[in-house]
Amino acid sequence: MLTRRRLWMVAWMIAVAAIALMGIVMSELITEAGPYQDAAPPTGQLHPAAWPERSLTMADLGHAALLMNWYGVRVLSDPTLFNRVGLSIGSLLTIGPHRYTAPPLAPAQLQNLDVILITHAHLDHLDLPSMRALPKSAVVIACSGCAELIRPLGFTDVRELRWGEHTEVKGLRVTAMGAKHWGVRWPPMGRAYGYNSYLLERGGTRMLLACDSAYTPLFDTLASDPPDIAAFSIAAYDPWIHNHANPEQVWTMFQQSRARYLVPIHWGTFRLSKEPMDEPMRRLLAAAGPEANRVAIRQIGVAWSLPATAQPDQQHASLDGATLKASK
């Protein structure tokens, strides 16, 4: 009888410890699914409404959210606009990693979008609270299977692409291609959705928006007609090297694509792995060495325009002729 009582006491102590630990974890992981509240609000230094219609201008909004003006066609990739990403319960709360960098723009400043690109269904890329806050008039281009997650939010034009398929919106051609990644939304089990990189083309300008990817020679297929810009994810490689390339491997894939400029994304926003938050950019610039000037965007919340000298003809004017230019 005494042994049974001791066992019950041990079990009770374990349960209390588990509840206490859960409380600590939940206090770290749960917050409102609303705007970022633990740092300064958006700085207001980005003014996408003022970006020229006759140039290709873009800004990193954090993680894989890249806002682009494609000669008048407004595009946003993998939007993550709030405090956390992860399991969201309606608009009440989100359980998951929190932002270390406040979003440069609020959803109210992103209501003039033409296209939203979704590369894959992972919770840090297909973030339902962010999608819910964006204009439902936008065309959503996504990987296979994602339409069933997106249409219930109110979007009426959702186009799923498989590798090799393409679609067009206002003269912007979007073609899906592969990567070395995976598409399960609820790892390690659950349904596997697709995962896409995208090749964007308009007016003779080409850009690769690569999905999260481990090292792969896949992108050297672009070398015969190289893109002007290639955007690659550069973080979350420690210990996830089998799904996310490290910065040196990213530089190699960029060189293999023969793109002119590299736009690094998926870094400095959410802690999803063990490497220091600033390490990916430092390692990338070190790998680039004397060609580091080809790394076009090095800060979150700063806009950049494709230089006029890199554009296919003079009808597309950039903000100026500088090689790299930060703009409002």
Secondary structure as UniProt FT lines:
FT   HELIX           2..29
FT   STRAND          30..32
FT   HELIX           48..50
FT   TURN            53..54
FT   STRAND          56..60
FT   TURN            63..64
FT   STRAND          66..70
FT   TURN            71..72
FT   STRAND          73..77
FT   STRAND          87..89
FT   TURN            90..92
FT   STRAND          93..95
FT   STRAND          98..99
FT   HELIX           107..110
FT   STRAND          115..117
FT   TURN            123..125
FT   HELIX           128..132
FT   TURN            136..137
FT   STRAND          139..143
FT   TURN            144..146
FT   HELIX           147..150
FT   HELIX           151..153
FT   STRAND          158..161
FT   TURN            163..164
FT   STRAND          166..169
FT   TURN            170..171
FT   STRAND          172..177
FT   TURN            187..188
FT   STRAND          197..202
FT   TURN            203..204
FT   STRAND          205..209
FT   HELIX           217..222
FT   TURN            223..224
FT   STRAND          229..233
FT   TURN            238..243
FT   HELIX           247..257
FT   STRAND          261..265
FT   TURN            277..278
FT   HELIX           279..288
FT   HELIX           289..294
FT   TURN            300..301
FT   STRAND          303..305
FT   HELIX           308..310
FT   TURN            314..315
FT   STRAND          326..327
//
